[in-house]
Amino acid sequence: MLRARAGLASALQKDGKVGVRVPGPSPALDLVRAFGGPLTATSANRSGEPPACSGAEARALFGEALDAVVQGDSPAGLASTIVDVTSEPPVVLRQGAIEVLVPR
């Protein structure tokens, strides 16, 4: 989590903070590169449920509520690690794929 810059749409921030993720090699990264700028997205899941890992799973989960699906499979694995760097020291909000060692 980072401090949101002035003027960032309120729908993209919470408590003056914004979450930023850079996807690894995947269809998501290909889409961001093709778009040429930042994109907003959520995981393809209902709250508390595991995310869909393919276009077919997303269609099965959300059906006609989706306007489009980028074909390809998610690399899956552990969820993203979330670190709030707006305070000192930074706070690990969720331990995920990248292990963050917190000094004691």
N, C-alpha and C positions, 0 to 999 in steps of 0.2 A: 504494500500500500504506500502510495506517495501522496503528498499534498496536491490537491487539485489546483490547477492554475485558474486565475480569475477568468470568468467568462465561460468556463466549461459548463455544458448543459447540466442542469440539476439531476436529470435522469441518469447521468453517467457517474455520479458521485454520491457519497454518503458521508455525512459529518465532515465535509470539506476534504475528503480523501478519495482517491481513485485507485483501482486495482489495474495493474498492467501485466500482461503475459506475452511472452514471445514464444510462439510454437516451435517445436523441433521439426525436423523433416517430416512433412505430412501434407495432405491436401489442403489443410488450413493454412500452412505457410505458403504454399503455391498461390492460394487465393489472395493472401495479403500482398505478396509480391506483385501479382497481376494487377491488383487494385492500385498499388503505388502509395498507400498511406495507411494509417491506422483504421482498424475496423472494430466494431463492438460485437460481442457475441456472448452467449451463455453456453454452459454444457447442455447437451441434448438429453435432458432428463427431467423428470418431475422431481420436485423437492424431496430429498431423502432417499431417492432411488438411484441405482447406478446409471451412468450415462450410456446412451446408445453408442455402439462402436462401429456401426456401418450405416450407410444410407438406408438399407432395407430395415434395419432395426429402428431407425428414426421414423421412417414412414409407418412402421407397424405401431409405434408408440403414439405418434401425433396425427397420423392420417392426413386428412384434407386441410388441417390447420396449417400445414407447411406450404409455402408458395414454391419453394425450390429446395433441392438437396444437392450438395456438392458430392459427387460420387467418389468413393474411396473408403478405405478402412482407417479407423483411428489406430494410432500406435498402442492405445490402451495403457495398461500399467497403473502405477500409483497415481493418485491425484497430485496436482501441483502443490508445491510448498508455498505457503503464503507468509510473508514477513512484512510487518508494519515498520517502515523505516522513518516514520514521522516523529519517533521519540528516540531518546538516547538512554540506554542502549536499545537497539531495535528489538521488537517483540515477535517471536514466532507464533503466528495465529493458527497455522496448520502445518504439521510436519508431513511432508509428502515425498515425492520422488528425489528431491535434493535434500540431503541431510544437512541441517544447520546445527553446528555445535555452539552452544551458548556457554560463555565463560561463567564459572561459579565464583 
